[in-house]
Amino acid sequence: MHPRQEEILKACAKMCPNTLMETLEISFDEVGKDYLVAKMPVTSRVHQPDGVLHGGAMVALAESVGSAASHIFHDLNKFYIRGIEISANHVKSVAEGFVYARAEAVHKGRTTQLWEIKIRDEEENLISVVKLTTIALPKSK
């Protein structure tokens, strides 16, 4: 792993304590030029009543990885990153194991960014496709 990639993953991990990411046990595993990958365990903690992964947990995973990816490409001393729109299509259920969310940049503008997040299970089955739009808001001086 390139030292810069390791630095980015460590920075992402530092964002997790005392947040929803910690509650959902989300971890960041891989980073590239235009993408970031996070994983989440599928246990009863994130199930809906019938024993499969809750759609809301998938959306939380997707927004977490997409927002973190947007953070990577902005100077956080100058900008706040916020999600402004998210939509998800869940295509398959999963009851156990891990799911992996890969956020890839579709558009990286100065103000708005568009991310496509594909969530897959351990066998590479597509579980959900999510579109996330983020915005970079200038911090006041």
C-alpha positions, -999 to +999 in steps of 0.1 A: +000+000+000+013+035-009+021+056+022-005+082+012-032+056+010-023+043+044-025+079+057-059+084+042-073+052+057-059+062+091-076+096+088-109+079+079-106+056+109-101+087+132-135+100+121-153+070+134-152+070+173-183+082+190-203+083+157-228+062+138-199+046+120-186+032+153-221+020+162-225+002+129-189-011+131-180+005+097-143+004+088-124+018+058-104-007+039-092+005+005-086+038-012-077+047-048-075+078-070-113+081-074-128+057-049-130+046-012-142+012+001-157+006+036-171-026+051-198-033+077-206-066+094-241-079+089-253-091+123-286-089+142-276-054+152-283-042+117-311-066+108-347-056+101-373-078+120-373-106+094-335-112+098-319-095+068-298-063+066-319-032+071-321-008+042-315+021+065-282+005+077-271+002+040-280+038+033-260+048+065-230+028+052-233+044+018-235+079+031-206+073+054-183+060+027-194+086+002-190+115+026-156+102+037-145+100+001-156+136-004-136+146+026-104+130+011-106+154-019-111+186+000-091+208+024-110+202+056-094+233+071-114+254+046-146+233+040-174+213+057-187+184+037-224+176+039-247+151+021-275+169+003-293+141-015-292+103-013-312+076-032-308+039-029-320+009-048-318-023-028-316-053-052-307-083-030-310-093+007-281-104+029-284-119+064-248-124+076-212-118+068-199-085+056-210-060+030-186-037+012-195-003-001-173+012-029-178+049-034-166+061-069-166+097-080-189+105-109-184+142-106-159+161-083-167+197-086-155+225-063-189+229-047-209+197-054-197+161-058-216+131-071-208+096-058-220+062-070-218+037-042-222+000-049-227-023-019-218-059-024-216-090-002-186-113+003-194-132-029-195-100-049-233-101-053-247-066-058-269-057-028-276-021-033-268+009-056-268+043-040-263+078-055-250+105-031-246+142-037-224+161-013-216+198-010-185+215+002-194+245+024-168+271+031-159+275+068-161+311+080-129+326+091 
